[in-house]
Amino acid sequence: MYQAFLVKYGEIGLKGNNRHIFENALRDRVLEKLKPLGEYKVTREQGRIFVECPEGYDYEDTVEALGRVFGVSGFCPVEVVESTEWETVKQAVVDFVEKMYPRKNFTFKVAAKRADKHYPVTSPEMCADLGGYLLEHFPELSVDVHNPQEVITVEIRNRAYLYSKVLAGPGGMPVGTSGRAMLLLSGGIDSPVAGYMISKRGVELEAAYFHAPPYTSERAKEKVIDLARLVSRYTGPIRLHIINFTEIQLAIYEKCPHEELTIIMRRYMMRIAEHFAKKDNCLGLVTGESIGQVASQTMQSLLTTNAVCELPVYRPLIGFDKVEIVEIAKKIATFETSILPYEDCCTIFVAKHPVTKPVLPAIEKSEEMLSGVMEDLVKTALETTETILVEP
């Protein structure tokens, strides 16, 4: 019965003179998400995004797609009434309630809005008239303006729009309105969630994955590609750089103190990820680190890791505990993939007793032992990187 969807947004409405830029971006993201499903028409009109659905469209697929567009705070399946003549609208509302609610024993209120202030019936008059009209036709209904079970909403524009259901969107900002960043993506739980969270703020994502064959399997690589694909359902296509890290790790393992392996390995990952980030005009790096979660994520470790970076490092999960991160991973459907038993290079080369409070000068001194070796290894890693486009 629904011919359209009305898309609502939140903080975009606070953007002042720049608001139209964000509205246009949201409209474009909605259209991109719906394009594989059919010929939808998406328009922007006075604080609203309207989606007109093609004939025979799939309701469930459309709802699922709209629920993955950042910037959408909520959306409403809408019945469209072509005529705005008041008596026609009143009858359409009665027909709407008749079809929508087989049982009429609920409390309700009417909400009304008129975009054209010259419309002969004011919003308060619409609410009062419609409320009375519904009670006449359905005496078992009762009005509760403070805590109704259902809100019957009417918007009068060039046409009349009727709806009573509001479905939740992910919120945030439209992807692409906040620049681009490089996500360090592993096969764990945290980094896919970090990618989701930073993209929710409007950031377009690229990703870097560090592969270490034969110590990590092809299945571990496929696992990360699968995770990127799941995240891309929200973020849009992700360019994934798959970097062969084996020889670099082996050199670190051979020449550096074992308690410092994780920190030094992490510093080289950041260097390489930053190389690709700069090349692709990214404005920062993104990691899934949370303070104190593991040895490499203490304040001292993060300070030591940051020291090799010129670009800012964004950590959306920095204050989250594991339970909170897992909840989001389950919500975005990455959790089950993340816990598959295919280890990546971060877990293969782990010291039994890693340093938890590294001192930067000491780490830099240890890295001097790699001088004359690491330059060629890094160059080879950069030259042999495989880059693929991961799409939903």
Residue, then its C-alpha position, 0 to 999 in steps of 0.5 A: m500500500y505504500q507508494a513512497f518513503l519519507v526520509k528524516y534526518g537529525e543533525i543535518g538540520l543544524k547545519g545553517n547555510n551549509r545545510h543544502i550541501f548535506e541534504n544533497a549528499l544524503r539524497d545522493r547516498v539514498l539514491e546510490k543505495l536504492k539503485p540496485l533495487g530498481e528505478y526509485k526517484v529521490t527528491r529533496e523538499q523543505g527539510r525532507i527527502f522523499v523516495e518514490c517507489p517503482e511499481g512492484y518494488d520489494y518493501e523489505d529490501t527497500v527498508e533494509a537498504l534505507g536502514r543502512v544509509f548514514g545520515v538517515s535518522g528515521f524513515c516512514p513508509v508513506e501513502v500518497v494522496e494526489s489531491t490535497e482537497w481537505e475532504t478527500v484527505k480526511q477520507a484517505v486518512v480513514d481508509f488508511v487507518e482501516k487498512m493499517y489497523p485490523r484492531k482499532n482498540f488503541t489510543f492515538k493522536v493526529a500530527a499535521k503539517r502544511a508546507d504551504k501556509h496558504y493552505p486553507v486549513t491550519s495544522p491545529e485545525m487539521c489535527a482537531d478535525l481529523g481526530g473527530y472524524l476518526l472517532e466518528h468512524f471508529p468509536e473504539l479508538s480513544v485520543d491520548v495526546h500525551n502518550p498515544q500508542e499510535v501517531i497518525t501523521v498527515e503532511i500537506r505539500n503538493r500532495a498529501y502524505l499519510y504515515s504512522k510508522v517510523l523506522a529507525g535509521p543509523g543516524g550520523m552524517p552522509v558518507g563523503t561529507s567529512g573526507r576520506a580516511m585509511l582504516l587498518l583492517s584486521g580479521g578481529i572484532d574491533s577494526p570493522v566496528a571502528g570503520y563503521m563508526i568513523s564512516k557514520r560521521g561522514v568519512e569515506l573509507e579505504a582500508a589496509y590489510f597486512h597479510a603474512p603468508p604462509y603463516t596466515s592462510e588464504r582463508a584469513k585473507e578471504k575473511v578480511i575481504d568478507l569483513a570489508r564487504l559487510v562494512s561496505r553495506y553501510t560505507g559504500p565501496i571500499r578500496l582494500h590494499i592487501i600488503n604482504f607483510t611476511e618478510i618485514q615481520l620475520a626481520i623484526y622477529e630476527k633482529c629486535p627484542h621479542e618483548e618489543l615485537t608487537i610495538i615495532m610491527r605496529r609502527y611499520m604497519m602505520r608507516i605503510a598504511e600512511h604511505f597509501a593514505k597520502k597517495d590516495n588523499c586520505l586525511g588520517l588513519v583509523t584503527g580499532e584500538s581501545i585504551g588498555q584492551v591489550a599490551s599494544q593499546t596502553m597509553q604509552s604504546l599508543l604514544t609510541t605508535n603515533a610517533v611514526c605518523e604525520l597524519p592524525v590517527y583516529r580511534p573511534l573505539i578509544g573509550f569503549d569496552k569489549v562488551e560495547i564493541v561486540e554489541i555493535a559488531k553483532k548489530i552490523a553483522t560482522f561479529e560472526t565473521s570476526i570470530l572465525p578461527y583464521e588468524d592474521c599476522c597480528t596474532i601469529f607473531v605475538a611475544k609471550h610477555p610484550v612490553t606494556k609501557p614502551v619508551l619511545p627512545a628505546i623502541e627507536k634504538s631497537e629499530e636501528m638494528l633494522s637499518g639497511v634491511m628494512e628499506d628494501l623490504v618495505k619497498t618490496a611490500l609497497e610494490t607488491t601490494e594488491t588493491i581490490l575494490v570491495e563492494p556490498 
